[in-house]
Structures are given as structure tokens and as C-alpha cells.
Amino acid sequence: MSAVTFPPNPSDPRDASEHALLRFPPEIDSSNAGDVLDAVLSRNRPGDVPRPRVLVLDLTATVFMDSQGVRLINEVRRRLCPGTRVYVVALPDSVAGRVLELTGLRRDVPVYDNLPEAMAA
């Protein structure tokens, strides 16, 4: 009798080591964008092993974000190690969600409505 194996269920969470989660602060503006960028990049250095496949940026607690937040996300995408994808979590009716929509960033970066969906993607 041989063992039966099943393909992975797409709704099951993936291996946590494939995803790195970074929660953004309540406010993102020029006073803290540089520090947030440094924190994000420190989680994904070229020499790090294992390197996460996906970096999830959680903006669900962010109540204020101006254009610096958009610039920050674009800079993260540009400076991450090759092969690392960026997912963003933002509540649809939140300030962060509206800023992502108005600036068109939602077209360039996968934006999820909740954290479990992003971590499972």
C-alpha cells in the first residue's frame, strides 16, 4: 500500500518562513518614513538566509498616511532583494487604503483587505 498525498490547499496558510510581516506605525509621514524604511530593509538583507519570499506590510493600524507612505512602499519594492515580493494589507475604507487607491499604487502592488489573506497568498 502506498502513501496518499494531497496537493496543498490554497486556502491553508503557507510556511511562515516564506512570509515576513512588518506592521506599520499609526502615522507615516516625513518625520518617520526614513526610520520605517530602515526597519523594513533590515528584515530583508541580501546575506540573510533564509530570505522570505514575501514581505507583508501591514497598514491596518495606520490612521494617517500622506504621499510619504506611497514613496516608502515604492522605495521598499525597489530596494528589496531580487525575488522578494511585497504585499500590502490595508482596510478598504481606511486613510491608507484610500491613499493607495488614489495614487494608483494598488495597480502595482497586491493589496489585501485583511492580514490572513495576505499571509496565505
C-alpha positions in Angstrom: 0.0 0.0 0.0 1.4 3.4 -1.0 1.0 6.6 0.9 -1.6 9.0 -0.3 -0.6 12.6 -0.6 -2.8 15.6 -1.3 -1.8 18.8 -3.1 -1.6 21.8 -0.8 -4.9 23.6 -0.2 -4.6 27.2 -1.5 -6.7 28.4 1.5 -4.2 26.9 4.0 -1.6 29.3 5.3 1.8 28.8 3.7 5.0 28.2 5.5 5.5 31.2 7.8 9.2 31.3 6.9 8.2 32.3 3.3 6.5 35.4 4.7 7.9 38.2 6.8 5.4 40.6 8.4 6.1 44.2 9.3 3.4 46.3 11.0 3.5 49.9 10.0 3.1 52.6 12.7 -0.2 54.6 13.2 1.2 57.5 11.2 3.5 57.6 8.2 4.9 61.0 7.2 8.2 62.7 6.6 9.1 62.6 10.3 9.3 58.8 10.4 9.4 57.4 6.8 13.2 57.0 6.9 13.1 55.0 10.1 10.3 52.8 8.8 12.3 52.2 5.6 15.4 51.2 7.6 13.3 48.8 9.7 11.8 47.2 6.6 15.1 46.8 4.8 16.8 45.3 7.9 14.3 42.5 7.7 15.5 41.6 4.2 19.2 41.9 3.7 21.0 40.3 0.7 23.0 38.0 3.0 20.1 36.8 5.1 19.3 33.1 4.9 16.6 32.1 4.7 15.3 35.1 2.9 11.5 35.5 2.9 9.7 35.1 -0.4 7.1 37.7 0.5 7.3 40.8 2.7 3.9 41.7 4.0 3.5 45.4 5.0 0.5 45.7 7.4 -1.1 49.1 7.3 -4.3 48.1 9.2 -3.2 50.2 12.3 -2.1 53.2 10.1 -4.6 56.1 10.7 -2.6 58.8 8.8 -0.5 58.4 5.7 0.4 61.0 3.1 2.5 60.8 0.0 5.5 59.7 2.1 3.7 56.4 2.7 3.4 55.7 -1.0 7.0 56.8 -1.6 8.1 54.5 1.2 6.3 51.4 -0.3 7.8 52.1 -3.7 11.2 52.5 -2.2 10.8 49.2 -0.3 9.9 47.5 -3.6 12.9 49.0 -5.4 15.5 48.1 -2.7 14.5 44.6 -1.6 16.5 41.6 -2.6 15.6 40.3 -6.1 12.8 37.8 -6.0 11.2 39.1 -2.8 7.6 40.2 -3.4 5.7 42.9 -1.5 2.1 42.5 -0.3 0.3 45.3 1.5 -2.6 45.0 3.9 -4.9 48.0 4.2 -8.5 48.3 5.3 -10.5 49.4 2.2 -12.2 52.4 3.9 -9.1 53.5 5.8 -6.9 56.5 5.1 -4.1 54.2 4.0 -6.5 52.3 1.7 -7.8 55.4 0.1 -4.3 56.8 -0.4 -3.2 53.6 -2.1 -6.3 53.8 -4.3 -6.0 57.5 -5.2 -2.3 57.2 -6.1 -2.7 54.1 -8.2 -0.3 52.0 -6.1 -3.0 49.3 -5.9 -2.3 48.6 -9.5 1.3 47.9 -8.9 1.3 46.1 -5.5 -1.1 43.4 -4.3 -3.3 45.0 -1.6 -5.3 42.7 0.7 -8.2 43.7 2.9 -7.0 41.6 5.8 -3.9 40.0 7.2 -4.9 36.3 7.0 -5.5 36.6 3.2 -2.1 38.3 2.7 -0.2 35.7 4.8 -1.9 32.9 2.9 -1.2 34.3 -0.6 
